[in-house]
Amino acid sequence: MTRTLPRAGRPAKLSYRGRRALVREVKKNPKITVAELQRCSREMGESCRNSTIPAALHQSGLYGRVAQRKPLLSARHMKARMEFAKKTPEGLQDVPTVKHGGGSIMLWGCFSAAGTGRLVAIEGKMNAAKYRDILDENLLQSAQDLRLGRRFTFQQDNDPKHTAKITKEWLHNNSVTVLEWHSRSPDLNPIEHLWRDLKMAVHQRLPSNLTELERICKEE
C-alpha cells in the first residue's frame, strides 16, 4: 500500500495552469508589464503579488529586460536621417549601440571595405587635442596600409571631440574629406558593428588583465 506524502516547503503561489497562462501572455506580447500580468492572473482566479510573477516566469526560462535607451529624435532629426539615407550609397543598418571598452580600456580604430586599420588603446581622459593626435598618428597611415590613396572619405559621428575646431583644422590641413553626419545618430555608426564583434570575441577569450585585454583586442 502506498500513499502520497506532503511536499516539502511552501506551496506554490501560482498553479501550474496559471504559470502556463502567464508564459503564453508573455510570448504573445513580450512588452507586457508585470502589472498587466497580475490583472490577467486575477481574471483567472489566481491571486499573487507582483514579485511572484517574475519568479514564476524565471522558472519557465523567461527574464525581464529594460529597453535600451535611444537618442530622442525631433522631426528635424528624422528628416535629416531620411536625407542622409538617400545620399549615402551603402545602406547602414540601425542597430542597438554597442559600447566598447566596458570601463576597462578605451579604443580607437578604423576600417574600410579593404579591411581594418590601426587599433589604438587610449590612456587617460579623451579630449579634442588627444583625438587630433590619434588621427595624426594613425588615420593617414591606416589609409596607406589599406592602399586607399589620398582620395578616401572619412566618416565619424558628431561627438564634440570630432567636431572641435582643432580637429576640423587637422582634417582640412591634411585634405581629408569628411562624410556629412546628421545629428543625434550615434547608433547609425557602422563601426559599432565591429565593436560588437570585437567585444564578443574578447569575452570568449577571457583576458585576465589589461595588458592581455589590449593584446587580444589587437589580435582579433
N, C-alpha and C positions, 0 to 999 in steps of 0.2 A: 504494500500500500504506500502510495506517495502523496505528498501534499506540497503546494507551493508556499515557500517561505516568504515572509515580507521582505521587500527590497531594502537594502541599507541606504541610509542618507535621506535627505528631504525629498518629498515627491516633487515631480516636475511641475512648474507653474503653468506651462503650456502643454496641452496634449499633443500627441504625435500628429493628429489631424490638424490642429491649429498651427503647428510649426510648418507643416507641408503647405498649408494655405498661404502663410506669410512668404514662404520661399517662392511660390507661384506669383504672388503680387510683385515681389522684388524683381524677378526675372522678366515680368511683363513690363514693369516700369522701374528701371534701375535708379531713377532720380527720386523715387518716393521717399518721404521723410518718416522718421520714427513715429511722429505724432499721427500721421496718416495711417501707418500700420497699426497703431494702437486702436484707432477708430475701427479699422477693419476687424481687428481681433474682438472688440466689444460686440460688433454686429454678429459675430459668430457665436457669441455667448461665452467668450473666453475673457477673463478679467486679469490683467497683468500690468506691472509697472513699466515705465519707459525703458529702464535698464534691463528688463527681462528680454525684450525683443532683440537687441543686438546680440545678447548671449545666445539666444536660440538660433539666430542666423549664423553665428560663428560656428555652432555645432554642425551646420549644413555647409560650411565652407564659404560663406558669404561675409564680406567685410566692407564696412563703410569707408568712403574716401571723400576728402574735401576737394571740391572742384578747383582746378588750377586757376589762379588769377590771370586775367588777360588785360592788356592795355585798354583803357577806355577810349573808344573811337567816336569822335564827333562826326557830323555829316561831312565836314571838310576833310577829315582824315579818311573817311570811307571813299570819298570822291578821288582823293589822291591815290589811294590803293588801286582803284579801278584804272586810273590813267597810267599808273606805273605798270600794271599788268598788261595793258595794251601796248606799251612801248618796250617792254622787256622781252627779248627774243626767246629766252628759255623760261618756261613756267616754273615758278617756285612753289613748293607745297607748304601750306601754312600748317606747321606742326607745333605741338607744345614745346615751349622753350626748355631747353635743357642746359643747366648751368655746369660749367667745368670748374675744376679746382676743388670744390667741396670744402672750402675753408682751409685747405692744406697748402696747395700751391696754385699760383695763377700762371696761366699760359697765354702766349700769343702765337698764332700760327696763321698760315695762309695756304690756299690751294687754287688750282685751276683745272681745266679739262685735261691738262697734260700731266697732272699728278699733284702731290703735296709739296709745299715749300718748306721753309725752315720752321722749327718749333722751338720757342724760346721760353724758358722759365723766368718769371719776373720777381725780383726781390724788392721788398719794401712797398711803399704806397705808390700806386699808379697815378700819374698826373699827365698833363699835356706835354710837358717837357720830356718826360720819360717815354711817352708814346712816340714822340717825334724821333727820339734817339733810336727806338726799336725799329721804326721804319727806315731810318738812315742806315742802320747796320744790317738789315735783313730783307727789306722789300725788294730792292733792285737786284740784290744778289740772288734772291729766290727766283725772280723773273729770268735772270740769266741762266740759273741752273736748270730751269724748266724750258729754256730756249724759246721764250715768249717774244724776244726782241724788245724794242722800246715802245711799240705801239699797242700796249695792253691797256685794258680798262680796270681800274682798281675799285672794288666795292667794299664799303664799310657802312655801319649804321650811323645814326645821328647822336651817338654818345658825345657829351660835351668835350671830351678829350679829343675826339676825332674831328670835331668842327672848330676847335680852338684856332686862334689866329696863327700861332707858331706852326701848328700842323698844316694849315692851309698854305702858309708861306713855303714850307718844305715841299709840299706836293707841287705847288706852282713852280718853284725854282728847279725842281727835278723833272718838270714836264710830264707829270703823272696825270693821266685823265681819270677823273673820279666819276663813277656812276651816280647819278642823282638818286638819293634815297629818301622816300617820303617819311613824314613824321610818325612817331609812336608805333613803329612796326618792328621791334627787335625780334619778334617771333618769325619774321619772314626771312631772316638772315640765313642764307644757305649753309654757312659754315657750322650752324647749330647741328646739322645732321652729323658732321664729323665729330663734334664734341660729344654727341650722344654715343656714337660708335666707340670712341676712344674711352669714354667712361665705362662702358660695358666691358671692353677688353681688359682694362686695368682692374676692374672689380674681379674678374675671373682669375687674375694672377696674384692677387692679394699681396701687394708690397708691404714690407714691414717697417719702412722708414721713408723719410722724404727723399733721400738720395736715390733709393731704389725706385720710388714712385716716379721721379723725374726720368730715370733711365728707362723704365718700362714705357712711359709715355712716348719717348723718342724712338724706341724700338717699334712700337705699334704704328 
